[in-house]
Amino acid sequence: MEDGIGGLRHMLATVFLSAFAGFMVVPVITDVTVAAVCSGPDDSCSLAVYLTGFQQVAIGMGTMIMMPVIGNLSDRYGIKTILTLPMCLSIVPPVILGYRRDTKFFYVFYISKILTSMVCEGTVDCLAYAYVAVNIHGSTRISAFGILAGIKTIAGLFGTLVARFLPIALTFQVSAISFFVGLVYMRVFLKENLKADEDDDHHHGTYHQEDHDSINTTMLAEPILNDTPIKTQVFQKKYSSLKDMISLMKTSTIFFQALVVTFFSSFSDSGMESAFLYFLKARFGFDKKQFADLLLLITIVGSISQLFVLPRFASAIGECKLLSTGLFMEFINMAIVSVSWAPWVPYLTTVFVPGALFVMPSVCGIASRQVGPGEQGKVQGCISGVRSFGKVVAPFVFSPLTALFLSKNAPFYFPGFSLLCISLSSLIGFFQSLLIKDVHTPPLNKAINKTSGDEV
């Protein structure tokens, strides 16, 4: 385990720098948005909520398409190569707000953020999970996923802490610098770890030991039509990749159930992004400093739970029970916040924060066991695509709902009604997680490739 984590240190550093830059702008972006598009700093105008919701929809639609493609390309061309472009594009939006933050420049940032995030949003996480899945095997993989998530949470802790004391302009400038440093560090130090020699030995051994029919059981990283021109192989690869994922969902009930849980978890998380901070600002008058204090507390609790609690719980109770526990804690958290009667209630409910942070490491751990090392990028890309789909759907529901119940035209007084609905989404995911059987299924490469080979 230590050797495996030691080998992941450069990927963990890349994740830290990228997440640090991203989390740094979270406490200030709400105030920047309100100041740019609303009439006053204390105005809870609906335009800011709708702009945030539209941004989430547009980014979600882009990433829903791009994540499976990026995962597939990472299996073929390597994680380091595919990760370069998204990390370059991530630098652009904070540079704009680091220069000026008036209405005109805000809308330039808004458009650039949408366009770049269609490729960048979640790419580092997706490829980092695939990187871990390739390099860490067996029962220690879920612990490695937890450590990866914990590193990201610690980055959020430092990013929020820095944003708490920096001026707004300097916050965006430091964010852009951190993105750039992460890009340079990744290009210089990160190793591909493709293990080409081992794959070649494995494939040659397969051909010598098995009959002609078993040729279909080799990794999908090998072109199916080996005698065709290179261009044809690329298009055939893209086509077969979609068929592979459909075959996997049909063949593996566990993987399909994990995707359903992923959707409802993402649906809830995206709803939180749409509603939570605006609810606190409208209900209790929270500003940048209070947002930073709350997010700081959340990241402290989250980092401790992911680094120390999650690995022990995962080995003690199993990934599926850990997943169900996390979803139920997430439901309790949002249900209590929705009826907050005082500003200290959201601080109190941070004791339930570890629940939400247990979900994705558990899902990724369950899904990664359904395929072999050569297809981890596809699986993690598929999970990221489903998460993006949840982010597309959620703003259509929660942005209008939040704007309505925070306005004076609400049908009845319940400012946290949208948060209550978000908690119900987590409850649905909890019931679905109870149906997942905690069994270690062997990789389904043979079934997938046989199906793909028959179709070709």
ABEGO torsion letter per residue (X at the ends): XAAAAAAAAAAAAAAAAAAAAAAAAAAAAAAAAAAAABABAABBBAAAAAAAAAAAAAAAAAAAAAAAAAAAAAAAAEAAAAAAAAAAAAAAAAAAAAABABAAAAAAAAAAAAAAAAAABGAAAAAAAAAAAAABBEAAAAAAAAAAAAAAAAAAAAAAAAAAABBAAAAAAAAAAAAAAAAAAAAAABBAGAGAAAAAAAAAAAAAABBAAAAAABBAABBABAABBAAAAAAAAAAAAAAAAAAAAAABAAAAAAAAAAAAAAAAAAAAAAAAAAAAAAAAGBBAAAAAAAAAAAAAAAAAAAAAAAAAAAAAAEAAAAAAAAAAAAAAAAAAAAABABAAAAAAAAAAAAAAAAAAAAAAAAAAAABBAAAAAAAAAAAAAAAAAAAAAAAAAAAAAAAAAABAABABBBAAAAAAAAAAAAAAAAAAAAABBBBBBBBAAAAAAAAAAAAX
